[in-house]
Amino acid sequence: MPAMSSVAKENLRIREMNIDDFPEVFHIGEQIFTAESFQSLYRTWDEYEITTLFNSDTELCLVAETGDMILGFALGTTVKKHNSPWKYGYLVWLGVRSDIQQGGVGSGLFKEIKHRMKEQGVRMMIIDTSADNQPAISFFQKQGFDDIQEHVYMSLNLSRKSRKKPVKKP
Ligand SMILES: CC(C)(COP(=O)(O)OP(=O)(O)OC[C@H]1O[C@@H](n2cnc3c(N)ncnc32)[C@H](O)[C@@H]1OP(=O)(O)O)[C@@H](O)C(=O)NCCC(=O)NCCS
């Protein structure tokens, strides 16, 4: 596959994903959502992410392509919160091939999914990413996202033998 540094806007096409795109989308995701860059176990990139979102929200599963090469994808869903009249649009996965990042593909995908969410009555879009994923944070800030809320994840290793603290004798 040729390395690409940028894509001419007129050659970029954003369309709904179809089942023939699954393998390519999966492999692009494997390339960019690596264990090192996405350390949280709460979000793991696997084939079920693609099929589940495709089955529930086909209109919010998009790919960007030039010619017949897929360059990136956006997979989203909508969420209704209990006790809230608002409909939220959750952009679950947004990914662009590493060799063409910063070439406008992410912005194109974002523009289209935002438009589609708005058409579906979404009043607020939400995203989440690791606190150290500065490129993504800058990207979303450029798209107008603000109000960053930090969330703490904790883990307990159950395979490690617990060392009981010695009981102090009086
Ligand atoms: C985040 C991501 C989707 C952005 O897509 P992209 O095609 O590279 O983004 P664009 O070229 O449309 O960038 C638009 C703006 O975002 C910001 N931005 C994008 N990449 C950036 C980077 N590496 N560093 C700093 N700012 C960046 C810039 O403000 C840029 O505007 P500019 O070109 O005028 O400077 C892409 O970097 C990616 O796939 N990252 C890995 C996966 C990921 O982290 N996904 C998000 C969480 S699910």
The ligand as a Gaussian input file, in Angstrom:
#p B3LYP/6-31G(d) Opt

LIG

0 1
 C       -7.486000      11.995000      16.235000
 C       -7.503000      11.696000      14.728000
 C       -8.774000      10.929000      14.376000
 C       -7.495000      13.050000      13.976000
 O       -7.625000      12.808000      12.578000
 P       -6.741000      13.631000      11.508000
 O       -7.180000      13.265000      10.156000
 O       -5.302000      13.397000      11.842000
 O       -7.140000      15.131000      11.901000
 P       -7.209000      16.439000      10.942000
 O       -6.102000      16.417000       9.963000
 O       -8.571000      16.571000      10.401000
 O       -6.890000      17.552000      12.040000
 C       -7.729000      18.642000      12.348000
 C       -7.158000      19.432000      13.496000
 O       -6.973000      18.592000      14.655000
 C       -5.768000      18.962000      15.365000
 N       -4.812000      17.847000      15.314000
 C       -4.934000      16.716000      14.566000
 N       -3.876000      15.905000      14.788000
 C       -3.078000      16.544000      15.665000
 C       -1.827000      16.215000      16.278000
 N       -1.192000      15.054000      16.015000
 N       -1.290000      17.096000      17.135000
 C       -1.911000      18.262000      17.411000
 N       -3.105000      18.641000      16.859000
 C       -3.665000      17.779000      15.996000
 C       -5.210000      20.185000      14.638000
 O       -5.751000      21.323000      15.252000
 C       -5.771000      20.019000      13.229000
 O       -5.930000      21.228000      12.585000
 P       -4.751000      21.796000      11.635000
 O       -4.524000      20.760000      10.585000
 O       -5.333000      23.063000      11.109000
 O       -3.557000      21.971000      12.506000
 C       -6.237000      10.889000      14.300000
 O       -5.107000      11.546000      14.781000
 C       -6.211000       9.444000      14.809000
 O       -6.707000       8.526000      14.150000
 N       -5.609000       9.214000      15.995000
 C       -5.491000       7.856000      16.557000
 C       -6.819000       7.359000      17.086000
 C       -7.457000       8.277000      18.107000
 O       -6.792000       8.779000      19.015000
 N       -8.791000       8.485000      17.974000
 C       -9.544000       9.377000      18.824000
 C      -10.180000       8.680000      19.997000
 S      -11.332000       7.387000      19.570000

